[in-house]
Amino acid sequence: MAERSLRRGWHIAALGIAIAGGVAWLGWWTADSALLMPRDVVPRPAAGVVSPTPAAQAPSPMNPLSDPLDATELVHVADPVGNALDLKRVFDEYIASGDPRQRRMAVQAFEACVPAFLSGAGQTPSPEPLIRALPPDHYQTEREGAYRTLFARCHRLLAEGRTSLDSTRQVLEHDPQNQAPGLRAQEAGLAGRLERIEPLVGEALSQSDPAAVASLAGLAARIVPWRQPDVADAALMQRAHEVDAALPWVACDLGLDCSAQSLWALQLCAAEGLCEGDVSARLMARISPGTVDTSAVQQQRWRLLGLIRSGRTLGTADLLPP
């Protein structure tokens, strides 16, 4: 039950999602298309929030979100899912790959569409049920547009029909390699298999797989009680929250498409009413004031990025130093 709950809670992701004290941090990145279900509106971004994406800005002591590195120094890898206009093409291209990272790209493309837009028996797939469920608010037009854009990217995949899509989903769910390593690490911890966490963290902290890096969001806050079950270390937990907040930004730095029209940005708008700016700005808008120190989050961002770019094998002590 805990495993199923964790999977559904994420895109949660996952692979999506409000961050507050451990479980909620997991929501920043989830491959689960439950992210697409309408939620209550969240406040619009505060004025002056600056996007921390790799577009170069002059660093300023008054702007802790500005980029301290030249954009040309950042490592970028292709994100064929985030900017794909046809998610079926991505699915078909990568689902039979022998590389589990590429197969996870196919799964991410599939889960962006199914079951969110899956129609009932005898019905034509449509974004209209999700749009009709949206609450009336000042972002309603943007959220409706996001759903329609997402549906357009899913349209060819959805044409496979409900029976075929249900069958495909069952096959995908039975292969644990199709789940991002960060999520598998969290499930291992929940199941008490702490010895499995270390290699999964090492697998996820790879500059060649930014989606895997993002999937770690939420793990740092969980590591604290696993590491110190009898000690309430408030300072370590605060640092864990800062690490978890930084991980999606690191994924953007490593090449995940975090633009305003990326898959992730559209999902955040449609599901949560976070419709202004790129992914980084939308994630910043989700953080409750006073939850984390943005300058500390930036420090964790550059620390983690430097470690990942070093190319050495990393583990939980690198993710969250004792």
JODALIN-V378433 format. One record per residue. N is the residue number from 1. RES is the residue in one small letter. BURIAL is 1 if it has 16 or more other C-alpha atoms within 10 Angstrom, else 0. Layout:
n: {N/N}
res: {RES/RES}
burial: {BURIAL/BURIAL}
//
This chain:
n: {1/2/3/4/5/6/7/8/9/10/11/12/13/14/15/16/17/18/19/20/21/22/23/24/25/26/27/28/29/30/31/32/33/34/35/36/37/38/39/40/41/42/43/44/45/46/47/48/49/50/51/52/53/54/55/56/57/58/59/60/61/62/63/64/65/66/67/68/69/70/71/72/73/74/75/76/77/78/79/80/81/82/83/84/85/86/87/88/89/90/91/92/93/94/95/96/97/98/99/100/101/102/103/104/105/106/107/108/109/110/111/112/113/114/115/116/117/118/119/120/121/122/123/124/125/126/127/128/129/130/131/132/133/134/135/136/137/138/139/140/141/142/143/144/145/146/147/148/149/150/151/152/153/154/155/156/157/158/159/160/161/162/163/164/165/166/167/168/169/170/171/172/173/174/175/176/177/178/179/180/181/182/183/184/185/186/187/188/189/190/191/192/193/194/195/196/197/198/199/200/201/202/203/204/205/206/207/208/209/210/211/212/213/214/215/216/217/218/219/220/221/222/223/224/225/226/227/228/229/230/231/232/233/234/235/236/237/238/239/240/241/242/243/244/245/246/247/248/249/250/251/252/253/254/255/256/257/258/259/260/261/262/263/264/265/266/267/268/269/270/271/272/273/274/275/276/277/278/279/280/281/282/283/284/285/286/287/288/289/290/291/292/293/294/295/296/297/298/299/300/301/302/303/304/305/306/307/308/309/310/311/312/313/314/315/316/317/318/319/320/321/322}
res: {m/a/e/r/s/l/r/r/g/w/h/i/a/a/l/g/i/a/i/a/g/g/v/a/w/l/g/w/w/t/a/d/s/a/l/l/m/p/r/d/v/v/p/r/p/a/a/g/v/v/s/p/t/p/a/a/q/a/p/s/p/m/n/p/l/s/d/p/l/d/a/t/e/l/v/h/v/a/d/p/v/g/n/a/l/d/l/k/r/v/f/d/e/y/i/a/s/g/d/p/r/q/r/r/m/a/v/q/a/f/e/a/c/v/p/a/f/l/s/g/a/g/q/t/p/s/p/e/p/l/i/r/a/l/p/p/d/h/y/q/t/e/r/e/g/a/y/r/t/l/f/a/r/c/h/r/l/l/a/e/g/r/t/s/l/d/s/t/r/q/v/l/e/h/d/p/q/n/q/a/p/g/l/r/a/q/e/a/g/l/a/g/r/l/e/r/i/e/p/l/v/g/e/a/l/s/q/s/d/p/a/a/v/a/s/l/a/g/l/a/a/r/i/v/p/w/r/q/p/d/v/a/d/a/a/l/m/q/r/a/h/e/v/d/a/a/l/p/w/v/a/c/d/l/g/l/d/c/s/a/q/s/l/w/a/l/q/l/c/a/a/e/g/l/c/e/g/d/v/s/a/r/l/m/a/r/i/s/p/g/t/v/d/t/s/a/v/q/q/q/r/w/r/l/l/g/l/i/r/s/g/r/t/l/g/t/a/d/l/l/p/p}
burial: {0/0/0/0/0/1/1/1/1/1/1/1/1/1/1/1/1/1/1/1/1/1/1/1/1/1/1/1/1/1/1/1/1/1/1/1/1/1/0/0/1/0/0/0/1/0/0/0/0/1/1/1/1/1/0/0/1/0/0/0/0/0/0/1/1/1/1/0/0/0/0/0/0/0/0/1/1/0/1/1/1/1/1/1/1/1/1/1/1/1/1/0/0/1/1/0/0/0/0/1/1/1/1/1/1/1/1/1/1/1/1/1/1/1/1/1/1/1/1/0/0/0/0/0/1/1/1/0/0/1/1/0/0/1/0/0/0/0/1/1/0/1/1/1/1/1/1/1/1/1/1/1/1/1/1/0/1/1/0/0/1/1/0/0/1/0/0/0/0/0/0/1/0/0/0/0/0/1/1/1/1/1/1/1/1/1/1/1/1/0/0/0/0/1/0/0/1/0/0/1/1/1/1/1/1/1/1/1/1/1/1/1/1/1/1/1/1/1/1/1/1/1/1/1/0/0/0/0/0/0/0/0/0/0/0/1/1/1/1/1/1/1/1/1/1/1/1/1/1/1/1/1/1/1/1/1/1/1/1/1/1/1/1/1/1/1/1/1/1/1/1/1/1/1/1/1/1/1/1/1/1/1/1/1/1/1/1/0/0/0/0/1/0/1/0/1/1/1/1/1/1/1/1/1/1/0/1/1/0/0/0/0/0/1/1/1/0/1/1/1/0/0}
//
